[in-house]
């Protein structure tokens, strides 16, 4: 994270200098400030499964609670046009985080150089290009829903990548083709019950292809990363297995080694699109997580959304799902009676990142002004018996449950 911190300080220093210049020259418009904010309230009706926006949140909303932390945020951005083809961008987003810090609040901090009309290069902290809404994932005002479907957007906790990306764009067939290559490293926190795990990834290599036409867009993206550290929960279970004598678990050492996550590769692939026809807007996204690690299962997620605009009001519906295989302990020769607690811990570890749920959402957005909008959304979520990583469980049993969640957000840009 040293690169990001240095670039963040560099960008801030540049903006301070530019602000001084701007103050002494009223005609200077090279430095621009902007911002966005969301005030969001959430209520849910489950006593056992707590709603949260993504797996990086260490809080959750249970029945009888009204939460303002999950969706509320304040974002500030500064753009400095250093020259006609060179600029700097800094963005910070204040939100509820398990480990607040200047580094975590910094979502963008990069220098961009436009070689020509086709090629551009960015160096620093940028958003990993994984989603349809990548560039404005935090700007709730920019999309219709009260929140992007967490079946897709809540599973990936990484909001930034520190490195380099190169973009090539070309007009053709009435639209714009764009190809982006990016590489770098990142780290974030994932919350599991009362434990917050720091997960680092490196050797990120990604490609994003898109075609933007007049009233429709299509994206295809693929990213591969390498896990750079062993999570504490994994290390604890691995150490516990290594202490089991052979007469209770033959070949336990081989199994413990299969739980190691460090230096394992994880892939994220997605296809998405959006189409607008008069007052109708349809969008869809399908993604797959595939890993060489035994601890991270293959996860298929997706959603389809449709909205209709009537003057300043938009009414929408979303169907979203996420599905993964559930691990069942079946190692041969293990004395499961004596090792019951350890087997339970292994099962919990192997199923931590499993995600199995479906959600139907209905909502209404009202554009109050050109810069202020409200969204009211109802989510009906069916969690499978195996549970879902998106919902912290207050009990030791993952029972199937159907949950109603209501979200009310007030978003703005300025």
C-alpha positions in Angstrom: 0.0 0.0 0.0 3.1 2.3 0.0 2.5 3.3 -3.6 -1.1 4.3 -2.9 -0.1 6.3 0.2 2.7 8.1 -1.7 0.4 8.9 -4.6 -2.4 10.0 -2.2 0.0 12.5 -0.5 1.4 13.5 -3.9 -2.1 14.3 -5.3 -3.1 16.1 -2.1 0.1 18.2 -2.4 -0.6 19.0 -6.0 -4.1 20.1 -5.1 -2.9 22.3 -2.3 -0.5 24.0 -4.8 -3.2 24.2 -7.4 -5.6 25.7 -4.9 -3.1 28.4 -4.1 -2.7 29.1 -7.7 -6.4 29.2 -8.2 -6.9 31.5 -5.3 -4.5 34.0 -6.9 -6.1 33.7 -10.3 -9.9 33.8 -10.4 -9.9 32.7 -14.1 -8.1 29.4 -13.3 -10.6 26.6 -13.9 -8.0 23.7 -14.0 -8.9 22.6 -10.5 -12.4 21.3 -9.9 -14.0 19.9 -6.8 -17.1 17.7 -6.7 -18.8 15.4 -4.2 -21.6 12.9 -3.6 -23.4 11.7 -0.6 -26.0 9.1 0.5 -28.1 9.0 3.6 -29.5 5.5 3.9 -31.8 3.7 6.3 -32.2 -0.1 6.5 -34.7 -2.3 8.4 -34.9 -6.1 8.2 -37.1 -8.7 9.8 -34.7 -11.5 10.7 -33.6 -12.4 14.2 -30.9 -14.8 12.9 -29.5 -13.4 9.6 -28.2 -9.8 9.7 -28.4 -7.7 6.6 -25.2 -6.0 5.4 -24.2 -4.3 2.2 -21.1 -6.4 1.6 -18.7 -8.9 3.2 -16.4 -6.1 4.3 -18.9 -4.8 6.8 -18.4 -5.9 10.4 -21.9 -4.7 11.3 -25.3 -6.2 10.4 -29.0 -5.2 10.7 -31.4 -7.5 12.6 -35.1 -7.4 13.3 -36.1 -4.4 15.4 -33.1 -2.3 14.4 -32.9 0.8 12.2 -29.5 1.1 10.7 -27.9 4.2 9.1 -24.4 2.9 8.7 -24.6 0.3 5.9 -25.5 2.7 3.1 -24.6 6.2 4.3 -21.5 7.8 2.9 -19.8 11.1 1.9 -17.5 11.3 -1.1 -15.3 14.2 -2.1 -13.3 14.3 -5.4 -10.7 16.8 -6.8 -9.7 16.8 -10.4 -6.7 18.9 -11.5 -6.1 19.4 -15.2 -2.3 19.9 -15.2 -2.1 20.2 -19.0 -4.2 19.4 -22.0 -3.3 15.7 -21.8 -2.2 15.2 -18.1 -4.4 15.3 -15.0 -4.5 14.1 -11.4 -7.6 12.8 -9.5 -8.1 12.2 -5.8 -11.3 10.8 -4.2 -12.0 10.0 -0.6 -15.1 8.3 0.6 -16.2 8.4 4.3 -18.2 5.4 5.2 -18.4 2.9 8.1 -15.4 0.6 7.9 -14.1 -2.2 10.2 -10.6 -0.5 10.3 -11.0 3.2 9.5 -7.8 5.0 8.2 -6.8 7.6 5.6 -5.6 4.8 3.3 -9.0 2.9 3.5 -11.0 6.1 2.9 -8.9 6.9 -0.2 -10.7 5.2 -3.1 -9.0 7.0 -6.0 -5.5 8.6 -6.2 -4.0 8.5 -9.7 -2.2 10.4 -12.4 -3.6 10.1 -15.9 -1.8 10.7 -19.2 -3.7 10.8 -22.5 -1.2 9.8 -25.1 -3.7 10.7 -27.9 -7.4 10.3 -28.6 -7.1 6.5 -28.5 -4.6 5.7 -25.7 -4.6 6.7 -22.0 -2.5 5.5 -19.0 -3.3 5.8 -15.3 -0.8 5.2 -12.5 -1.9 5.0 -8.8 -5.1 3.9 -7.1 -8.0 3.2 -9.3 -11.2 1.1 -9.2 -10.8 -2.5 -10.3 -12.8 -2.9 -13.5 -14.9 -5.8 -12.5 -18.5 -4.6 -12.8 -21.0 -2.8 -15.0 -21.0 0.0 -12.4 -17.3 0.0 -11.7 -16.6 3.7 -12.3 -19.5 4.9 -10.2 -20.1 2.1 -7.7 -20.1 4.5 -4.7 -22.1 7.2 -6.4 -25.6 6.0 -5.6 -27.2 9.0 -7.4 -25.8 7.7 -10.7 -28.0 4.5 -10.8 -31.7 3.9 -10.2 -31.6 1.3 -7.4 -31.3 2.1 -3.7 -28.3 -0.2 -3.8 -26.6 -2.4 -6.5 -27.6 -6.1 -6.0 -25.3 -7.4 -3.3 -25.4 -11.0 -4.8 -22.9 -9.6 -7.3 -21.5 -6.4 -5.8 -21.5 -7.5 -2.1 -19.3 -10.6 -2.6 -16.2 -8.7 -3.8 -14.9 -6.4 -1.0 -12.0 -4.8 -3.0 -12.9 -1.3 -4.0 -9.4 -0.1 -5.2 -6.3 -1.4 -6.9 -2.9 0.1 -6.6 -1.0 -0.2 -9.9 -1.3 0.7 -13.6 -3.9 0.5 -16.3 -3.8 1.2 -20.0 -6.9 1.9 -22.1 -7.4 1.9 -25.8 -10.6 3.1 -27.4 -11.7 3.3 -31.0 -14.9 4.4 -32.7 -16.6 2.0 -35.0 -20.0 0.5 -36.0 -21.8 3.6 -34.6 -20.3 3.2 -31.1 -17.1 3.1 -29.2 -14.9 0.0 -28.6 -12.8 0.1 -25.4 -10.1 -2.2 -24.1 -8.5 -1.8 -20.7 -5.6 -3.8 -19.3 -4.8 -3.3 -15.6 -2.3 -4.7 -13.0 -1.4 -4.1 -9.4 -2.1 -5.2 -5.8 -4.7 -4.5 -3.2 -5.8 -5.4 0.3 -9.1 -5.1 2.3 -10.9 -6.5 5.3 -13.5 -9.3 5.3 -15.7 -9.8 8.3 -16.6 -13.2 9.7 -18.7 -13.2 12.8 -16.6 -11.2 15.3 -13.4 -11.7 13.4 -12.1 -9.2 10.8 -9.6 -10.8 8.4 -7.2 -8.7 6.3 -6.8 -10.3 2.8 -4.1 -9.1 0.5 -3.9 -9.9 -3.2 -1.1 -9.3 -5.6 -0.1 -10.0 -9.3 -3.5 -8.7 -10.4 -3.9 -9.0 -14.1 -7.2 -8.0 -15.7 -8.8 -7.2 -19.1 -12.0 -5.3 -19.7 -13.7 -5.1 -23.1 -16.7 -2.9 -23.8 -18.8 -1.6 -26.7 -20.9 1.5 -26.0 -23.6 2.3 -28.6 -26.2 5.0 -28.6 -28.7 3.2 -26.4 -27.0 0.0 -25.3 -23.7 -1.2 -23.9 -22.0 -4.6 -23.4 -19.1 -5.6 -21.2 -16.9 -8.7 -20.9 -14.2 -8.8 -18.2 -11.7 -11.2 -16.7 -9.3 -10.8 -13.8 -6.9 -13.1 -12.1 -5.2 -12.4 -8.7 -2.9 -14.2 -6.3 -3.6 -14.4 -2.6 -0.7 -12.8 -0.8 -1.3 -13.8 2.9 -2.7 -16.6 4.9 -5.9 -15.4 6.8 -5.6 -15.9 10.6 -8.7 -18.2 10.7 -7.1 -20.5 8.1 -3.8 -20.5 10.0 -5.5 -21.4 13.2 -7.4 -24.4 11.7 -4.3 -25.6 9.9 -2.3 -25.5 13.1 -5.1 -27.3 15.0 -5.1 -30.1 12.4 -1.4 -30.5 12.5 -1.6 -31.3 16.2 -4.0 -34.3 15.7 -2.3 -37.7 16.2 -2.4 -40.1 13.3 -4.6 -42.7 15.1 -7.4 -40.1 15.2 -6.8 -38.8 11.7 -4.5 -40.5 9.2 -2.9 -38.3 6.6 -4.2 -35.1 8.4 -1.1 -33.2 7.2 -2.1 -33.6 3.5 -5.6 -32.3 4.2 -4.2 -29.3 6.2 -2.0 -28.3 3.4 -5.0 -28.2 1.1 -6.5 -25.4 3.2 -3.7 -23.0 2.6 -4.7 -19.9 0.7 -1.5 -18.1 0.3 -0.1 -18.0 -3.3 -3.4 -19.6 -4.6 -5.0 -18.0 -7.7 -8.5 -16.7 -7.9 -10.3 -15.7 -11.1 -13.3 -13.3 -11.6 -15.1 -13.3 -14.9 -18.3 -11.4 -15.9 -20.5 -10.4 -18.8 -23.0 -7.5 -18.5 -25.1 -5.2 -20.6 -27.6 -2.5 -20.6 -30.3 -1.5 -23.1 -32.6 1.5 -23.2 -35.8 1.7 -25.3 -37.8 5.0 -24.8 -38.8 5.0 -21.1 -37.6 1.4 -20.4 -34.2 0.5 -19.2 -33.0 -3.2 -18.9 -29.7 -4.3 -17.4 -28.1 -7.6 -16.5 -24.9 -9.0 -15.1 -23.5 -12.5 -14.7 -20.3 -13.3 -12.9 -18.2 -16.3 -11.9 -15.6 -16.7 -9.2 -13.2 -19.7 -9.7 -10.3 -20.5 -7.5 -7.4 -23.0 -7.1 -8.0 -22.7 -3.4 -10.1 -25.4 -1.7 -11.4 -22.8 0.7 -13.0 -20.6 -2.0 -15.7 -22.4 -3.9 -16.9 -21.7 -7.4 -19.6 -19.0 -7.1 -22.0 -18.1 -9.9 -23.9 -14.8 -9.4 -26.1 -12.6 -11.4 -29.1 -10.3 -11.7 -31.6 -8.9 -14.2 -33.2 -5.6 -13.7 -36.0 -3.6 -15.5 -37.2 -0.1 -14.9 -39.7 2.3 -16.3 -39.5 6.1 -16.1 -42.6 8.3 -15.7 -41.6 11.9 -15.5 -39.4 12.4 -12.4 -40.2 8.9 -11.1 -38.7 5.5 -12.0 -40.2 2.2 -11.0 -38.1 -0.9 -11.1 -37.7 -4.6 -10.4 -34.7 -6.8 -9.9 -34.1 -10.5 -9.7 -30.7 -11.5 -8.3 -29.1 -14.8 -7.2 -25.9 -16.3 -6.1 -25.0 -20.0 -6.0 -22.1 -22.1 -4.8 -21.4 -25.7 -3.8 -21.6 -26.6 -0.1 -18.8 -28.5 1.6 -19.6 -31.6 3.6 -16.8 -33.1 5.7 -16.1 -36.7 4.5 -12.5 -37.4 5.1 -11.8 -41.2 5.5 -10.5 -42.6 8.8 -11.3 -39.6 11.0 -12.7 -40.1 14.5 -15.4 -37.5 14.1 -16.7 -38.1 17.6 -13.5 -37.1 19.3 -12.7 -34.4 16.8 -16.3 -33.0 16.6 -15.3 -29.5 17.5 -12.5 -29.4 15.0 -14.7 -30.9 12.2 -17.3 -28.2 13.0 -14.6 -25.5 12.6 -13.3 -27.0 9.3 -16.9 -27.1 7.9 -17.4 -23.5 8.9 -14.2 -22.4 7.3 -14.8 -24.3 4.1 -18.4 -22.9 3.9 -17.5 -19.4 5.0 -17.4 -18.0 1.4 -20.4 -20.1 0.2 -23.2 -17.9 -1.1 -26.6 -19.3 -1.8 -29.6 -17.0 -2.0 -32.2 -15.4 -4.3 -33.6 -11.9 -4.0 -36.6 -10.2 -5.6 -36.6 -6.4 -5.3 -39.2 -3.8 -6.1 -38.4 -0.1 -5.9 -39.3 3.5 -6.7 -36.9 6.3 -7.4 -37.9 10.0 -7.3 -35.6 12.6 -8.9 -36.5 15.4 -6.5 -34.1 17.8 -8.3 -31.3 17.5 -10.8 -28.9 16.8 -8.0 -31.1 15.1 -5.4 -33.0 11.8 -5.5 -34.6 9.3 -3.1 -35.1 5.6 -3.6 -37.4 3.3 -1.7 -36.7 -0.5 -2.2 -38.1 -3.7 -0.8 -36.0 -6.9 -0.9 -37.4 -10.3 -0.5 -34.5 -12.7 0.0 -34.7 -16.5 0.3 -31.5 -17.8 1.9 -30.9 -21.5 1.4 -30.3 -23.9 4.3 -26.6 -23.8 3.7 -26.6 -20.1 4.4 -24.8 -17.2 2.7 -21.7 -15.2 3.4 -23.6 -12.0 2.8 -25.7 -12.5 6.0 -23.9 -12.9 9.3 -25.6 -15.6 11.4 -26.3 -15.0 15.1 -26.7 -18.7 15.7 -24.6 -21.8 15.0 -27.2 -23.3 12.6 -27.6 -22.2 9.0 -31.3 -22.7 8.6 -33.2 -21.6 5.4 -35.0 -18.4 5.9 -37.1 -15.8 3.9 -36.3 -12.2 4.8 -37.8 -8.9 4.0 -35.6 -5.8 3.9 -36.5 -2.2 3.3 -34.1 0.4 2.2 -34.7 4.2 2.0 -31.9 6.3 0.6 -31.5 10.0 -0.1 -28.6 10.5 -2.6 -27.1 13.7 -4.1 -24.2 15.1 -6.1 -22.6 18.5 -5.7 
